[in-house]
Amino acid sequence: MLRRINEALPGLVGGILLYGAVVELVGVWFVDDRLHYSIGLWYGIAIAVGMAVNLAAVIYDSVTMGDGDHARRRIIAKSLLRYFVVVILFFILGLFDFGNLLMALLGVLGLKVSAYLQPFLQKFKKNE
């Protein structure tokens, strides 16, 4: 299903999940409160996956629109809405002290890490 939105999206989501697994396995041994660490990290990973899917859907919708000016306004509006939702989700996490906010931030950064690693992962995948 993700491939229908964007051909690179499954690899991006897989990279985010791989990043989350590596950060979980490496970092969980060095913290006292492992539950808050894990909840915060996977909360951030879930946000990153949601952002990736939303971003790909917005780009697909905007490219298929005929009007360039309307598409540009739509991209800006959806981007602002996406970041507003992320801020609200972080506020909820911090308000209820459900998980570690720093780890949630590191989880969201998994989107960037995965995006930067995509060329290397694609090259590795083609060599197999």
C-alpha positions as CSV (number, residue, x, y, z in Angstrom):
1,M,0.0,0.0,0.0
2,L,2.8,2.4,0.8
3,R,4.4,1.9,-2.6
4,R,1.3,3.2,-4.3
5,I,1.8,6.6,-2.6
6,N,5.5,6.8,-3.2
7,E,8.0,4.2,-4.4
8,A,10.6,5.2,-1.8
9,L,8.1,5.3,1.1
10,P,8.5,1.6,2.2
11,G,12.2,2.0,2.4
12,L,11.9,5.2,4.3
13,V,9.5,3.6,6.8
14,G,11.7,0.5,7.1
15,G,14.7,2.8,7.8
16,I,12.9,4.6,10.5
17,L,11.9,1.3,12.2
18,L,15.5,0.0,11.8
19,Y,16.8,3.2,13.4
20,G,14.3,2.8,16.2
21,A,15.4,-0.8,16.8
22,V,19.1,0.1,16.9
23,V,18.6,3.0,19.3
24,E,16.4,0.8,21.5
25,L,18.9,-2.1,21.6
26,V,21.9,0.2,22.2
27,G,20.5,2.7,24.6
28,V,18.2,0.7,26.8
29,W,21.2,-0.8,28.7
30,F,22.4,2.7,29.8
31,V,19.3,4.1,31.4
32,D,17.6,3.6,34.8
33,D,14.0,4.0,33.7
34,R,13.8,1.6,30.7
35,L,10.1,1.9,30.4
36,H,10.0,5.7,29.9
37,Y,13.0,5.4,27.6
38,S,11.2,2.8,25.4
39,I,7.9,4.5,25.4
40,G,9.4,7.9,24.5
41,L,11.5,6.4,21.7
42,W,8.7,4.4,20.1
43,Y,6.3,7.3,20.5
44,G,8.7,9.4,18.5
45,I,9.2,6.6,15.9
46,A,5.4,6.4,15.5
47,I,5.3,10.2,14.9
48,A,8.2,9.9,12.4
49,V,6.4,7.2,10.4
50,G,3.2,9.2,10.5
51,M,5.0,12.3,9.2
52,A,6.7,10.3,6.4
53,V,3.4,8.8,5.2
54,N,1.7,12.2,5.4
55,L,4.5,14.0,3.6
56,A,4.4,11.4,0.8
57,A,0.6,11.7,0.5
58,V,0.8,15.5,0.4
59,I,3.5,15.4,-2.3
60,Y,1.5,12.9,-4.3
61,D,-1.7,14.9,-4.1
62,S,0.1,18.2,-5.0
63,V,1.9,16.7,-8.0
64,T,-1.3,15.3,-9.4
65,M,-3.1,18.7,-9.1
66,G,-3.2,20.8,-12.2
67,D,-2.9,24.2,-10.5
68,G,0.7,24.9,-9.4
69,D,-0.3,27.9,-7.2
70,H,-3.0,25.9,-5.4
71,A,-0.6,23.0,-5.0
72,R,2.0,25.2,-3.4
73,R,-0.5,26.6,-0.9
74,R,-1.6,23.1,-0.1
75,I,1.9,21.9,0.6
76,I,2.5,24.9,2.9
77,A,-0.7,24.4,4.8
78,K,-0.3,20.7,5.2
79,S,3.3,21.2,6.4
80,L,2.3,23.7,9.0
81,L,-0.5,21.4,10.1
82,R,1.9,18.4,10.3
83,Y,4.3,20.4,12.6
84,F,1.4,21.7,14.7
85,V,0.3,18.1,15.3
86,V,3.8,17.1,16.3
87,V,4.0,19.9,18.8
88,I,0.6,18.9,20.2
89,L,1.7,15.3,20.5
90,F,5.0,16.3,22.3
91,F,2.9,18.5,24.6
92,I,0.7,15.6,25.5
93,L,3.7,13.4,26.1
94,G,5.2,16.0,28.4
95,L,2.0,16.9,30.2
96,F,1.1,13.3,31.2
97,D,4.8,12.3,31.7
98,F,4.0,9.2,29.7
99,G,7.5,8.7,28.3
100,N,10.9,10.4,27.9
101,L,10.7,13.6,25.8
102,L,14.3,13.5,24.7
103,M,13.9,10.0,23.4
104,A,10.7,11.0,21.6
105,L,12.7,13.7,19.9
106,L,15.4,11.2,19.0
107,G,12.7,9.0,17.6
108,V,11.3,11.7,15.4
109,L,14.8,12.4,14.1
110,G,14.7,8.8,12.8
111,L,12.8,10.4,9.8
112,K,15.9,12.5,9.0
113,V,18.4,9.6,9.6
114,S,16.4,7.3,7.4
115,A,16.1,9.9,4.6
116,Y,19.8,10.5,4.6
117,L,20.6,6.8,4.7
118,Q,18.2,5.9,1.8
119,P,20.8,6.2,-1.0
120,F,23.2,3.8,0.9
121,L,20.4,1.4,1.8
122,Q,19.3,1.3,-1.9
123,K,22.8,0.7,-3.0
124,F,23.2,-2.1,-0.5
125,K,19.9,-3.6,-1.6
126,K,20.8,-3.6,-5.3
127,N,24.1,-5.3,-4.5
128,E,22.4,-8.3,-3.0
